[in-house]
Amino acid sequence: MDLSLILKEVNFVERYKVICKNHNDFENSMSGAKNTLYNEVLNRLGYDYKYYSNGSFYQIISKINDIKLQLHLVLKNGIIEPLLYVKVGGETINPKGRLDFIPQKMGIEFNRALYNIPKYTSEAELEEILKELFSIYEDIKKEMIKEFRKNEDS
């Protein structure tokens, strides 16, 4: 499975740029770790998640046969550090990791100084960013299902 092709199909790079461009007010971002708030927002969005206190991140996993799509969210100090991992048959495939590093791994020019990680100033903005990230996640999942079915029919 070629994850780069799937990411191109869902217009990942441009969509992530828009999120970072629209949510970049670091000076007014919320401070501190607000786990109760994060739990409330994630519950409202309807995702099953697990919180890992040792890494201070939330993990959302979708399984499609032998494919595991993982979205990790580090939420603290007004920033969202999203990471993406895809495992096929237990092997993690590339590109992987923090979303702002993925375009470079795909061979796509990407200004990380300008578009790195989204920042939120309020609960409403946090929820808006997460909705946008989950929209990308869901589109990746749909394309992976299509790819899996195509490979299954071959």
C-alpha positions in Angstrom: 0.0 0.0 0.0 1.4 3.4 -1.0 0.4 5.8 1.7 1.8 8.8 -0.2 -0.7 8.2 -3.0 -3.5 8.0 -0.6 -2.4 11.3 1.1 -2.2 13.0 -2.3 -5.7 11.6 -3.2 -7.2 13.3 -0.1 -5.3 16.5 -0.7 -3.6 16.1 2.7 -0.9 18.7 2.3 -3.1 21.6 1.2 -5.7 20.8 3.8 -3.1 20.7 6.6 -1.7 24.0 5.4 -5.1 25.6 5.7 -5.6 24.3 9.3 -2.2 25.7 10.3 -2.7 29.0 8.5 -6.1 29.5 10.1 -5.1 28.5 13.6 -1.7 30.1 14.4 -2.2 32.6 17.2 0.5 31.3 19.5 0.6 34.5 21.6 -3.0 34.1 22.7 -3.1 30.3 22.8 -4.5 28.5 25.9 -1.9 27.5 28.5 -1.5 24.3 30.4 -2.7 20.8 30.0 -6.5 20.6 30.3 -7.2 16.9 30.2 -10.8 17.3 31.4 -11.5 19.8 28.5 -9.7 17.5 26.0 -11.8 14.5 27.1 -15.0 16.5 26.8 -14.2 17.7 23.3 -13.1 14.3 22.1 -16.3 12.7 23.6 -18.5 15.3 21.9 -16.8 14.5 18.6 -17.7 10.8 19.1 -14.3 9.2 18.8 -13.1 6.3 20.9 -9.7 7.2 22.2 -7.1 6.1 24.8 -5.0 8.6 26.8 -1.4 7.7 27.4 -0.1 9.7 30.3 3.5 8.6 29.9 3.6 10.3 26.5 0.8 12.8 27.2 -1.1 12.0 24.1 -4.5 10.7 22.9 -4.6 7.8 20.5 -7.4 7.1 18.0 -7.2 3.8 16.2 -9.2 2.4 13.2 -8.7 -1.1 12.1 -9.5 -2.3 8.6 -8.6 -6.1 8.4 -4.8 -6.2 8.8 -4.5 -2.3 8.5 -4.3 -0.2 11.5 -4.7 3.6 11.1 -3.5 5.6 14.2 -3.9 9.3 14.9 -2.0 10.5 18.0 -2.8 13.9 19.4 -0.5 15.7 21.8 -2.7 18.4 23.3 -1.2 21.0 25.6 -0.3 24.6 26.0 -2.6 25.7 23.2 -1.1 23.5 20.5 -2.2 20.3 18.8 0.7 18.1 17.7 -0.9 15.5 15.4 0.9 12.3 14.3 -0.1 9.7 11.9 0.9 6.0 11.8 -0.3 3.3 9.5 0.5 -0.3 10.1 -0.1 -3.0 7.5 0.4 -6.5 8.8 2.1 -5.2 11.9 4.7 -3.1 9.9 4.5 0.7 10.1 4.6 2.2 6.6 5.9 5.6 5.4 5.3 8.4 5.5 4.7 8.5 9.2 5.0 10.8 12.2 4.2 14.4 12.9 1.9 15.8 10.2 4.1 18.8 9.4 7.0 16.4 8.6 5.0 14.2 6.2 5.0 16.5 3.1 8.8 16.5 3.1 8.8 12.7 3.4 6.5 12.6 0.4 9.0 14.8 -1.6 6.7 17.8 -1.5 8.0 21.3 -0.8 6.5 22.5 2.6 7.4 25.5 4.7 7.4 24.1 8.2 8.3 27.5 9.6 5.0 28.8 8.4 2.9 25.6 8.6 3.9 23.5 11.6 1.3 22.7 14.2 -2.1 24.3 14.8 -2.7 26.5 17.9 -6.0 27.1 19.7 -7.1 30.0 21.8 -10.4 28.6 23.0 -12.4 25.4 23.4 -14.4 26.3 20.3 -11.2 26.6 18.3 -9.8 23.4 19.7 -12.9 21.6 18.6 -12.8 23.2 15.2 -9.2 22.1 14.6 -9.9 18.6 15.8 -13.0 18.4 13.4 -10.7 19.4 10.5 -8.0 16.9 11.5 -10.6 14.1 11.9 -12.1 15.0 8.5 -8.6 14.3 7.0 -8.3 11.1 9.1 -11.7 9.9 7.9 -10.8 10.6 4.2 -7.6 8.7 4.6 -9.5 5.8 6.1 -12.0 5.8 3.2 -9.2 5.7 0.6 -7.4 2.9 2.5 -10.6 0.9 2.4 -10.9 1.5 -1.4 -7.2 0.5 -1.8 -7.7 -2.6 0.3 -10.7 -3.7 -1.7 -8.9 -3.0 -5.0 -6.0 -5.2 -3.8 -8.3 -7.9 -2.6 -10.0 -8.1 -6.0 -6.7 -8.4 -7.8 
